[in-house]
Amino acid sequence: RYLKETLDIGMKQVYEVEVVSRDGELRSVMVSVAPLLNDEGVYNGVLGIARDITERKHLERQVQNSERLASIGKLAAGVAHEINNPLGGILNCLYNIRKGTLTPERSQEYLHFMEDGLRRVQRIVRQLLDFSQQREPELAMTNLHQILDRVLVLTEHVFLAKHATWSKVYDETLPSVMVDAHMIEQVLMNLVLNAVQSLSDGGQVILRTRKQEEGYEIEVEDTGCGIPSEIRPHIFDPFFTTKGTGEGTGLGLSVSLGIVQRHAGEMLVDSEEGKGTRFTIRLPLVRSRAGTPIKVST
């Protein structure tokens, strides 16, 4: 089959295959196949080179396992830190209430603190489930601009609190797209909220869509504080956040990135400290329901 494909394409091809050795051992082999042409440009054979890469593949798997274990350790530490903070506050409030020395008004205030802490733990657990489950998108033809408009309506109060404005630059030639509307709305909601939170009073958020030859782009740009270059490589890491305690879990961008990948897309970020940030989501116009995730660029 590989020889036929090489002749059909007319170019050198490289394949990775698994073969069974004489000893019955499964080996990984990299095969390079190139067509041979005579002086008249007619195929008269193929040149094939096979190289055993079993040991290299074994080492790659060891590295991947080590990286996976390191990620699990980091994730566990992040979960413990994020949950222990509100739990510590809850236990402190409970201790003071049980002493019976608080006024009724102060007791009610402590109960509100406890409720806020429990809701924070609940939110962390919910976001952690979103991060870990990574369910497949339920694709349907969707009007992307309607999703963006709905996000703006739902975040209107946040804009008002910051005295911020927004503008829309929609590509009206963009047709309906095949996405999971709820998932994409979750991504855009997170990006818009992050954008508004980065603004000083009177800043602006710009939403853009752009149709391309085989796909489309969604941009969320702000005129906020920007992302320092030293932390930019870490913004998609689970539990990484520059927000104050209680203001964010650091899972929003991780979850959003996973959603974009499961839509066979990529997310890019361009930021200049003190001038603003632009997140760009690139997605295919047409894809199968079993789309393969592709690269992420930061």
Number of C-alpha atoms within 10 A of each C-alpha: 5 13 15 9 13 18 18 10 10 14 12 16 17 15 11 14 13 13 13 10 9 7 6 8 9 12 15 19 18 16 17 17 21 18 20 16 13 9 6 6 8 10 13 9 13 14 11 14 11 14 11 16 16 15 11 11 14 12 11 12 12 12 12 12 12 12 12 12 12 12 14 12 12 15 16 12 12 17 18 11 12 21 18 13 15 21 16 12 17 20 12 13 18 15 11 14 18 10 8 10 10 13 10 11 9 13 18 13 13 20 16 14 16 20 13 16 20 17 13 21 20 13 14 20 15 12 18 20 12 18 20 11 9 12 11 14 20 13 18 13 12 15 15 20 20 12 18 22 12 13 18 21 10 11 14 14 11 15 22 12 10 17 15 18 15 16 12 15 11 16 15 10 9 18 15 13 20 22 24 17 20 12 19 19 18 16 20 21 21 16 21 25 16 17 25 26 17 20 21 14 15 13 20 21 24 17 22 17 23 16 19 13 7 9 16 19 20 22 21 21 25 27 22 25 19 20 20 12 11 7 11 14 12 13 19 19 18 21 24 18 19 13 11 8 11 12 10 18 25 21 21 26 22 19 24 24 22 23 25 23 20 19 29 20 23 23 22 15 19 14 20 15 12 12 12 21 22 21 19 18 22 22 24 20 18 12 16 10 15 12 16 12 15 14 11 15 9 14
